[in-house]
Amino acid sequence: MYELRFHQETRRWRVYDGVRLLYPLHCGDPIMFELGNVFCPANLELDTEWYVAFGGVKFWLHTKTKYRVLILN
C-alpha cells in the first residue's frame, strides 16, 4: 500500500512508500484507489483540476489530502 500526495512545485501527484518518492503519476495512469476499506480500479486524470475516474464517476482530489493507493503495472 502506498500514499498518493500532491507535489506543489510540479503541480502533480506522486506515489510515496512512507517518506520515499517512488514516482510521479501522469494523466491516465491506472491506480487502485482506496474507498473505505476496499481498493477500486481507477485512472488519474486532469481537467482544470486533478481527479480520479471510476468508470463514468469522477472524484476530484484535494491537494492537501493524502490518499491510500495500490499501483497497477
C-alpha positions as CSV (number, residue, x, y, z in Angstrom):
1,M,0.0,0.0,0.0
2,Y,1.3,3.5,-0.9
3,E,0.4,7.1,-0.4
4,L,-0.7,9.5,-3.1
5,R,0.4,13.0,-2.3
6,F,0.3,16.3,-4.3
7,H,3.6,18.0,-5.0
8,Q,3.1,21.8,-5.1
9,E,6.2,22.7,-7.2
10,T,5.4,20.3,-10.1
11,R,1.6,20.5,-9.6
12,R,1.5,16.7,-10.0
13,W,0.5,13.8,-7.8
14,R,3.3,11.4,-6.7
15,V,3.3,8.0,-5.1
16,Y,5.3,7.5,-1.9
17,D,6.3,4.5,0.1
18,G,6.4,6.1,3.5
19,V,8.7,9.1,3.1
20,R,10.5,7.8,-0.1
21,L,9.3,9.0,-3.5
22,L,8.6,6.1,-5.8
23,Y,7.5,8.0,-8.9
24,P,5.2,10.8,-10.2
25,L,2.0,9.9,-11.9
26,H,0.7,11.1,-15.3
27,C,-2.7,11.7,-16.7
28,G,-4.4,8.4,-17.5
29,D,-2.3,6.3,-15.1
30,P,-4.2,3.4,-13.6
31,I,-4.3,3.0,-9.8
32,M,-6.2,1.1,-7.2
33,F,-7.8,3.8,-5.1
34,E,-9.0,3.1,-1.5
35,L,-12.7,3.8,-0.8
36,G,-13.4,2.8,2.7
37,N,-11.6,-0.4,3.2
38,V,-11.9,-1.5,-0.4
39,F,-9.5,-0.8,-3.3
40,C,-11.2,0.1,-6.6
41,P,-9.7,0.4,-10.0
42,A,-9.5,4.0,-11.2
43,N,-7.5,6.3,-13.5
44,L,-5.8,9.5,-12.5
45,E,-7.0,12.3,-14.9
46,L,-6.5,16.0,-15.4
47,D,-9.1,18.6,-16.5
48,T,-8.8,22.0,-14.8
49,E,-8.0,20.0,-11.6
50,W,-6.8,16.5,-11.0
51,Y,-9.4,13.8,-10.4
52,V,-9.8,10.1,-10.2
53,A,-12.2,8.4,-12.6
54,F,-14.1,5.3,-11.7
55,G,-15.7,4.5,-15.0
56,G,-18.1,7.4,-15.5
57,V,-17.8,8.7,-12.0
58,K,-15.3,11.5,-11.2
59,F,-13.8,12.2,-7.7
60,W,-11.9,15.5,-7.5
61,L,-8.7,15.2,-5.4
62,H,-7.9,17.6,-2.7
63,T,-4.2,18.8,-2.8
64,K,-3.8,18.8,1.0
65,T,-5.1,15.3,1.4
66,K,-3.1,12.0,1.3
67,Y,-4.8,9.0,-0.3
68,R,-4.0,5.3,0.0
69,V,-3.5,3.6,-3.3
70,L,-2.1,0.4,-4.9
71,I,-0.3,0.7,-8.1
72,L,-1.2,-1.2,-11.3
73,N,1.7,-2.1,-13.7
